[in-house]
């Protein structure tokens, strides 16, 4: 049985019916870790395999990887930083508690760009994580290790975080699915902050069905998390197959979008066109206004990061990698006027997106403007500006956004498409993503290492 061809619901049902043992799934992932992690460096910490007899819960026995930003009781949580090399949390993050309660088996803590402030995952302390489609290229970040683990079968799903695109960018560059829920949907308690105002937690999976299942487990109100929002419990899986007939989709165009690799634009346009076959109506919409959102998100991320790490930056600036230190120092230098203007931009862009999504069910645009760039000689700051171009606006607005595979370049590199909707409409982005899967097979492709 090729477990990489099955999604979590299938595997859960097979475990519950005892057609397959949970330990078989876990062992298969550990074999992949043993074979591929020395090359790809997806994990900072691999948790020793223990016997698993889980056969209950929504994730009964499913092997899950956890970004090394989430607290894990008794297991070191480094955040990819020298400062936390010996950090052993006393409690699990709330989301980790939830996936454990659902029966998940955690196989390890995944590599991340240092303190999540970057998108290359070229970590100076724990080594660079590499793209499984081409090991000379970046997997994206900061949740790069999580995306690589899922893309290679080292885990069947993974937890990530996203402040400017850190779930969706590596999902796009590694040919998997990444979901950033609405701000406030998933508790951040027990996750090391980068920006209290922009951080999101979400899943990385092989397909849209799995993302829906993972969000079902991860989501929910947490009264002790100051940014958690009390909403009705979501039901994401049952609406995946709802019809696309008469759904109104906005296809993003304009100078802001067109400054992208031609192969990326062609793949997104081709996949969007296929949705018309399912009855959706497509209209091109200029989204040049999002450029200001990207700039404001970058400023707030750096300033908020500098605020959270102020003591570390003051006492041991040399403990940070060069690119991260440079961004933190820039963040600390922003004036209150600059920050207030960025917050005003946040309010304005949020309203503009709200008005757009009152007319359209979803907005579609590329996840990244370029495919995976090379690691060697890369400029981490320039890569951050490039790769967060289309993802950062939806951290600023807090809207749900999904990245899913929509093609490959002539060099065999994955291309990701992003689906966005109004606040709390995760069901809408998942339904659109699932519809794309019905008319394409990009999500079924596996990297050459497999």
C-alpha positions, 0 to 999 in steps of 0.5 A: 500500500502506498500511503502517500496516495491516500488522504487522512480520512481514508487512512483514519477509516482504515485504522478504525476498521483495523485494515491497517495498523497505526504503527504501520503508518508511523513506521513508514514515516520513520523510514522516510525520515531515516532515508531522506532527512540527512539530505533534506534536513526537514527536522531539527528534532526527531522524536524516538518512535514509540509503540502506537495503538491509537485507533480513536479520534479524528487523527487516530494514529496519524503521523504528524510533524510539528513546526519547531515553534510550537511548545511540546512538553518535555521535547525541546522547542528551539524556534530555529534559534540559538537562544532556545537551543536548550528550551524544554517546555513544561506544557504543550501548545494548545494546538498540540494538545488538540492533535494529541487528543485527536490521536495523532502521533508526533514524529518530530519538530520541523526546521524553520527559518530562525524565529520564523523571520524569513522565507528561505529556511536557510538556518545558520544554527541548524542547517539549511532545509532543502527543496525535495524537487531540487535540493539546490533550491529553497523549500520556502519558509518559515515552515519549510521543514513542515512542507518538506516533511509532508511532500516526502512522506516523512509525515502525513500532515504538519503544523505550520505558522504564517505571519507573511506567508510562512505556511503558503509559501513553502506549500507552494514551492514544495507542491503541497497544500497550505491553509492559513485560517482566519485570524483568531480561528486557531489558538496561538497559545504556546507558539513562540510569537513573531508578530502578535498582530499578524501570526496565524497557525494552520496545517500543511497537507497533501491535499485539500481534504486533509487540510479540512480535517486538520482545521477541524481538529486545530480550530476553536475558541481559546479564552486564554488567547487574547486574539482568539475569537469566539465563533460557531464551530466550523464544519469544513469537510461536509461542504467540500463537494458543494457545487461551484455553479453560480459561484463568483470568482475574482481572478486577480490582475493588474501590474502588481500581479503581472510582475510574475514569472510567465509560467506561474501566471499561465498555470494559475490562469489555466486552472482558474479557467477550468473552474468555469467547466464546473459552473463558476463565473470568472471575472478579472479584477485589478488588485493593485491596491494590495501592493500597499498591504505587502509593504505594511505587513513587512513593516509591522512584522519587523517592528513586532518581532523587534518588540518581542525579541527586544531583550535578546536583541539588546543583550546578544545581537550576535546570537541572531543570524545576519539576515534576521538581525538586520530585519530586527534592527530595521524593525526597532528603528521604525518610528511610531508614525511609520507604524501608525500609518501601517496600521491605518493601511491595515484598516483601509486594505481590510475594508477594500478586501471586504467590499471585494469579497461581498461581490465575489465568493473567492479571489484567486491569485498566485501564491508566489510570483516565482518558483523556488529560487536557488539556495546558493548565494541567495539574498534572504531579504530580497527573497522575503520581498519577492516570495511574500508579495502575494501572501502578506496582504492576507496576514494584514487583513486576517482573511483565510487563504489556501495554497494548492498545487496548480502546475509545474515549470518546464524545469519541474518545479511546483507552482502554487495557486492561492484562494482567498475569501471573506473572514470565517469562510474557510469552507469557501476556500476549501470548497474552491480548492477541492473543486480545482482538485477534481479537474486537475491532478497536480496534487497527486504528483510526487517529487523525484526522491520518492 
